[in-house]
Amino acid sequence: MSLQLKYIKHRLRFRFAAGTSRGVLTEKDIWILKVSRSGQSQVFGLGECAPLINLSPDNLLGMEGELDRVALKIQEFNLLEGVEGCLKLADQLTSLEFPSICFGLETALLDLLHGGNRVIFPNQFSRGQQSIPINGLVWMGDKEFMLQQVNEKIRQGFTCIKLKIGAIDFEQELSVLSYIRKSFPDKKLTLRVDANGAFSPEEAMQKLEVLSEFDIHSIEQPIAAGQQDEMARLCTSSPIPIALDEELIGVINRVDKEILLEKINPKFIILKPTLIGGITSTREWIEIAEANNIGWWMTSALESNIGLNAIAQLTAEYQTQIPQGLGTGGLYFNNFDSPLKISQGTLQYDLSNYWNYSELEHFT
């Protein structure tokens, strides 16, 4: 009884223009994978391939050609030998040039292994017994738009807020931070900022000094990836702890990961399974980081609820109390209904809610 893979392209539509230092997003294409056993199509696992334009290593023009190749190759297999067997099979079938496909296939295989009910890892989170603390994400925009988001996140019970910075006037961003800190001291509200590599190496330290006046927990990727010497110097002298994000993308083998973290020695790393090669690669980053006393948290990369669900369940495999970046499920008009819900600054798996794939009826 061989394994079967089907896929379908789905276009997610944002509820608002989502601003980053790399541009404004209004829609996003993803590919949903369905893995089943031949003759048993009613029991299937789902996975999501959600590459990001101008950021993912994936060749977007070659996505469907690569998926066709994987679909043909997977028919040679018929056994799912536990979690490690599924992860090994996904690694064997996919190319390093398509990390989002590896993550999507890992997820679909694990889902099928556990019965095809969107359980990727049976743990307290997926059983609805544990919530995951998350940060509230504030997108770039004019000052009024950002303040509106801040107030809404605080009203929703978030105690950790992350602001995207670096795309609008820096003084306006400082004004937003000043407003937050005047109303909410650091003991009541944790502030993170994400520059997405927007600062130049020459100006970065000066801006970090200014930002440090607002009791910032951490800043993600203050300068663009690929400038390891400059980043290492910043990590040594920055008044704000630095977290690597884009710096991890495209670093494939374990030795290179070890060299990167030992050289730059950041305070934190940000893990996005879709962009860094999936579950196996993410677990390897965590192992290396913890061996070097480097903190980490997981972040979604604008996936639909299918991908977000997998990342959340992977996160719950670890004992971590630091807020995670898993609050992006409400970004889209046409996301898939799921048991995932946000309440009082936490992500929860509410078993009274159900998955709904009405947008994919002709596929599933």
C-alpha positions as CSV (number, residue, x, y, z in Angstrom):
1,M,0.0,0.0,0.0
2,S,2.0,3.0,-1.3
3,L,1.9,6.6,-0.1
4,Q,0.2,9.1,-2.3
5,L,0.8,12.9,-2.4
6,K,-1.5,15.5,-3.9
7,Y,-1.1,19.3,-3.6
8,I,-3.1,22.4,-4.3
9,K,-2.1,26.1,-4.5
10,H,-4.1,28.5,-2.3
11,R,-3.9,32.3,-2.2
12,L,-4.2,33.9,1.2
13,R,-5.6,37.4,1.3
14,F,-4.5,39.8,4.1
15,R,-7.0,41.7,6.1
16,F,-4.8,44.8,5.8
17,A,-1.7,45.9,4.0
18,A,1.0,44.3,6.2
19,G,4.1,46.5,6.2
20,T,7.7,45.2,6.6
21,S,11.0,46.8,5.9
22,R,11.0,44.6,2.7
23,G,7.7,45.9,1.4
24,V,4.0,45.7,1.9
25,L,2.1,42.4,1.7
26,T,-1.5,42.1,0.6
27,E,-1.6,38.4,-0.4
28,K,0.5,35.3,-0.2
29,D,0.6,32.0,-2.1
30,I,0.9,28.7,-0.3
31,W,0.7,25.1,-1.3
32,I,-1.3,22.6,0.7
33,L,0.0,19.0,0.7
34,K,-2.2,15.9,1.3
35,V,-0.6,12.6,2.0
36,S,-2.6,9.4,2.2
37,R,-2.2,5.7,1.6
38,S,-3.4,4.3,-1.7
39,G,-7.0,3.2,-1.4
40,Q,-7.5,5.1,1.9
41,S,-7.9,8.6,0.7
42,Q,-10.4,9.5,3.6
43,V,-7.6,9.3,6.1
44,F,-4.9,11.9,5.2
45,G,-2.3,14.2,6.6
46,L,-2.0,17.8,5.7
47,G,1.1,20.0,5.4
48,E,1.7,23.5,4.2
49,C,4.5,24.9,2.0
50,A,4.5,28.7,2.6
51,P,7.6,30.3,1.1
52,L,8.1,34.1,1.4
53,I,9.0,36.1,-1.6
54,N,12.4,37.7,-1.4
55,L,13.2,35.8,1.7
56,S,12.8,32.0,1.3
57,P,15.5,30.0,-0.4
58,D,12.8,28.2,-2.3
59,N,12.7,28.7,-6.1
60,L,9.1,29.8,-6.4
61,L,8.9,29.2,-10.1
62,G,10.0,25.7,-9.5
63,M,7.7,24.8,-6.6
64,E,5.2,22.7,-8.5
65,G,7.9,20.9,-10.6
66,E,9.6,19.9,-7.3
67,L,6.2,18.9,-5.8
68,D,5.5,16.7,-8.9
69,R,8.9,15.1,-8.4
70,V,8.3,14.4,-4.7
71,A,4.8,13.0,-5.5
72,L,6.2,10.5,-8.0
73,K,9.0,9.5,-5.6
74,I,6.9,9.0,-2.5
75,Q,4.9,6.2,-4.2
76,E,8.0,4.0,-3.7
77,F,7.3,4.0,0.1
78,N,4.5,2.4,2.1
79,L,5.6,2.5,5.8
80,L,5.7,5.3,8.3
81,E,8.2,4.2,11.0
82,G,7.4,6.5,13.9
83,V,8.2,10.2,14.2
84,E,11.9,9.8,13.4
85,G,11.0,7.7,10.4
86,C,8.6,10.3,9.0
87,L,11.2,13.1,9.4
88,K,13.9,10.9,7.8
89,L,11.6,10.1,4.8
90,A,10.8,13.8,4.3
91,D,14.5,14.6,4.3
92,Q,15.2,11.8,1.9
93,L,12.5,12.9,-0.6
94,T,13.0,16.7,-0.6
95,S,15.8,19.0,-1.9
96,L,17.7,21.4,0.3
97,E,16.7,24.0,-2.2
98,F,13.1,23.8,-1.1
99,P,13.0,24.1,2.7
100,S,9.3,24.9,2.8
101,I,8.5,21.7,0.9
102,C,10.5,19.7,3.5
103,F,8.5,21.3,6.3
104,G,5.2,20.7,4.5
105,L,6.0,17.1,3.9
106,E,7.2,16.5,7.4
107,T,4.0,17.9,8.8
108,A,1.7,15.9,6.4
109,L,3.6,12.6,7.2
110,L,3.4,13.1,10.9
111,D,-0.3,14.1,10.7
112,L,-1.0,10.8,8.8
113,L,1.1,8.8,11.3
114,H,-1.1,10.1,14.1
115,G,-4.4,9.4,12.4
116,G,-5.0,12.3,10.1
117,N,-6.6,14.6,12.6
118,R,-4.1,17.4,12.4
119,V,-2.2,16.1,15.4
120,I,1.4,16.5,14.5
121,F,2.8,15.9,18.0
122,P,0.5,14.3,20.6
123,N,1.3,16.5,23.6
124,Q,-0.5,18.7,26.1
125,F,-1.0,21.5,23.6
126,S,-2.6,19.4,20.9
127,R,-4.8,17.7,23.6
128,G,-6.0,21.2,24.7
129,Q,-4.4,21.0,28.1
130,Q,-1.7,23.6,27.7
131,S,-1.5,27.1,26.2
132,I,1.5,28.8,24.7
133,P,2.4,32.4,25.7
134,I,2.8,34.5,22.6
135,N,3.7,38.1,21.7
136,G,1.3,40.4,20.0
137,L,2.6,41.6,16.7
138,V,2.3,45.3,15.7
139,W,2.8,45.8,12.0
140,M,4.6,48.8,10.4
141,G,2.5,51.7,9.3
142,D,1.9,55.3,10.1
143,K,2.0,56.3,13.8
144,E,-1.8,56.2,14.2
145,F,-2.1,52.8,12.7
146,M,0.7,51.4,15.0
147,L,-0.8,53.0,18.1
148,Q,-4.2,51.5,17.2
149,Q,-2.6,48.1,17.0
150,V,-0.8,48.6,20.3
151,N,-3.9,49.5,22.2
152,E,-5.8,46.6,20.7
153,K,-3.1,44.1,21.7
154,I,-3.0,45.4,25.3
155,R,-6.8,45.3,25.4
156,Q,-6.6,41.6,24.3
157,G,-4.4,40.8,27.3
158,F,-1.0,40.6,25.8
159,T,1.9,41.2,28.1
160,C,4.6,41.0,25.4
161,I,4.4,43.1,22.2
162,K,6.6,43.0,19.2
163,L,6.8,46.0,16.9
164,K,8.1,45.9,13.3
165,I,10.4,48.9,12.8
166,G,12.7,50.2,10.1
167,A,10.3,51.1,7.3
168,I,8.8,54.4,8.4
169,D,10.4,57.5,9.9
170,F,12.5,56.5,12.9
171,E,11.3,59.4,15.0
172,Q,7.7,58.3,14.5
173,E,8.7,54.8,15.7
174,L,10.4,56.2,18.7
175,S,7.2,58.2,19.5
176,V,5.2,55.0,19.5
177,L,7.7,53.3,21.8
178,S,7.6,56.4,24.1
179,Y,3.8,56.3,24.3
180,I,3.9,52.6,25.2
181,R,6.5,53.0,27.9
182,K,4.8,56.0,29.5
183,S,1.7,54.0,29.9
184,F,3.2,50.6,30.6
185,P,6.5,50.2,32.4
186,D,8.7,47.2,31.6
187,K,7.4,45.2,34.6
188,K,3.9,45.2,33.1
189,L,4.7,45.0,29.4
190,T,7.7,43.4,27.5
191,L,8.7,45.1,24.3
192,R,10.4,43.4,21.4
193,V,11.3,45.1,18.1
194,D,12.1,43.6,14.7
195,A,14.2,45.6,12.2
196,N,14.2,42.9,9.5
197,G,17.8,44.0,8.7
198,A,16.8,47.6,8.0
199,F,19.7,49.4,9.7
200,S,23.1,49.9,8.1
201,P,26.1,48.7,10.0
202,E,27.2,52.4,10.3
203,E,24.1,53.6,11.9
204,A,23.0,50.5,13.8
205,M,24.8,51.1,17.1
206,Q,23.6,54.7,17.4
207,K,20.0,53.5,16.8
208,L,20.4,50.7,19.3
209,E,21.6,53.2,21.9
210,V,18.5,55.3,21.4
211,L,16.1,52.3,21.4
212,S,17.7,51.1,24.7
213,E,16.0,54.0,26.5
214,F,12.7,52.2,26.2
215,D,13.7,49.0,28.1
216,I,13.6,46.8,25.0
217,H,13.7,43.1,25.6
218,S,15.4,42.3,22.3
219,I,15.8,43.4,18.7
220,E,15.6,41.0,15.8
221,Q,18.1,41.3,13.0
222,P,19.2,45.0,13.3
223,I,21.3,44.7,10.1
224,A,20.9,42.6,7.0
225,A,22.0,39.0,7.1
226,G,25.3,38.0,5.6
227,Q,27.4,40.6,7.5
228,Q,28.7,38.2,10.2
229,D,31.7,40.3,11.4
230,E,29.5,43.4,11.8
231,M,26.8,41.4,13.5
232,A,29.3,39.8,15.9
233,R,30.6,43.2,16.9
234,L,27.1,44.5,17.5
235,C,26.2,41.5,19.7
236,T,29.3,42.2,21.8
237,S,28.5,45.8,22.5
238,S,24.8,46.3,21.9
239,P,22.9,47.7,24.9
240,I,19.9,45.7,23.6
241,P,20.1,41.8,23.3
242,I,20.2,40.9,19.7
243,A,18.2,38.0,18.1
244,L,19.2,36.4,14.8
245,D,16.4,35.7,12.4
246,E,17.2,36.0,8.6
247,E,20.8,35.1,9.5
248,L,19.7,31.5,9.9
249,I,18.1,31.1,6.5
250,G,20.2,29.0,4.1
251,V,22.5,27.6,6.8
252,I,22.1,23.9,6.1
253,N,24.6,21.6,7.8
254,R,25.3,21.3,11.5
255,V,28.9,22.4,11.3
256,D,27.9,25.7,9.6
257,K,25.2,26.2,12.2
258,E,27.7,25.7,15.0
259,I,30.3,28.1,13.4
260,L,27.6,30.8,12.9
261,L,26.4,30.8,16.5
262,E,29.9,30.5,18.0
263,K,31.1,33.4,15.8
264,I,28.2,35.8,16.3
265,N,27.2,34.7,19.8
266,P,23.7,36.3,19.8
267,K,21.5,36.4,22.9
268,F,18.7,34.7,21.0
269,I,17.8,33.0,17.7
270,I,14.4,33.1,16.0
271,L,13.2,29.8,14.5
272,K,10.9,29.7,11.5
273,P,10.6,26.1,10.4
274,T,9.2,27.0,6.9
275,L,12.3,29.1,6.1
276,I,15.1,27.1,7.8
277,G,14.4,23.6,6.5
278,G,11.6,22.2,8.6
279,I,11.3,20.3,11.9
280,T,14.5,18.3,11.8
281,S,16.6,21.4,11.1
282,T,14.7,23.4,13.7
283,R,15.4,20.8,16.4
284,E,19.1,20.9,15.4
285,W,19.3,24.7,15.8
286,I,17.7,24.4,19.3
287,E,20.2,21.7,20.3
288,I,23.2,23.9,19.2
289,A,21.7,27.0,20.7
290,E,21.1,25.5,24.1
291,A,24.6,24.0,24.1
292,N,25.9,27.5,23.8
293,N,23.5,29.1,26.3
294,I,21.7,31.0,23.5
295,G,18.0,31.5,24.0
296,W,15.4,30.9,21.3
297,W,11.8,31.2,20.4
298,M,9.6,29.9,17.6
299,T,7.9,32.2,15.1
300,S,5.5,31.5,12.3
301,A,6.3,32.9,8.8
302,L,2.8,34.0,7.8
303,E,1.5,30.4,7.3
304,S,-2.2,29.6,7.3
305,N,-3.5,27.8,10.3
306,I,-2.3,24.5,8.9
307,G,1.3,25.5,9.1
308,L,0.8,27.5,12.3
309,N,-0.7,24.4,14.0
310,A,2.4,22.3,13.2
311,I,4.7,25.0,14.5
312,A,2.7,25.4,17.7
313,Q,2.7,21.7,18.4
314,L,6.4,21.5,17.7
315,T,7.0,24.4,20.2
316,A,5.0,22.5,22.8
317,E,7.5,19.7,22.6
318,Y,9.9,21.9,24.6
319,Q,9.7,23.4,28.1
320,T,9.7,27.1,27.4
321,Q,7.9,30.0,29.1
322,I,9.2,32.8,26.9
323,P,6.5,34.2,24.6
324,Q,6.6,32.7,21.1
325,G,5.8,34.5,17.8
326,L,2.7,32.5,17.0
327,G,0.0,35.1,16.7
328,T,-0.4,35.4,13.0
329,G,-3.5,33.2,12.5
330,G,-5.9,36.1,12.2
331,L,-4.1,37.9,9.4
332,Y,-6.2,36.5,6.5
333,F,-9.7,36.8,5.2
334,N,-9.6,33.2,3.9
335,N,-7.7,31.3,6.5
336,F,-8.9,27.8,7.5
337,D,-11.1,27.6,10.6
338,S,-9.3,25.5,13.2
339,P,-9.2,24.8,17.0
340,L,-6.4,27.4,17.3
341,K,-7.5,30.5,19.2
342,I,-5.8,33.4,21.0
343,S,-6.9,34.3,24.5
344,Q,-5.2,36.6,27.0
345,G,-1.9,36.6,25.2
346,T,-1.7,32.9,24.7
347,L,-2.3,30.5,21.8
348,Q,-4.6,27.6,22.7
349,Y,-6.0,24.5,21.0
350,D,-9.7,24.5,21.7
351,L,-11.1,21.0,21.0
352,S,-14.6,22.4,20.9
353,N,-13.7,24.1,17.6
354,Y,-13.2,22.1,14.4
355,W,-11.1,22.3,11.3
356,N,-12.9,23.6,8.2
357,Y,-11.4,23.1,4.7
358,S,-14.3,24.4,2.7
359,E,-11.9,26.4,0.4
360,L,-10.3,23.0,-0.4
361,E,-13.4,20.8,-0.8
362,H,-12.5,19.7,-4.3
363,F,-9.1,18.7,-3.1
364,T,-9.6,16.9,0.3
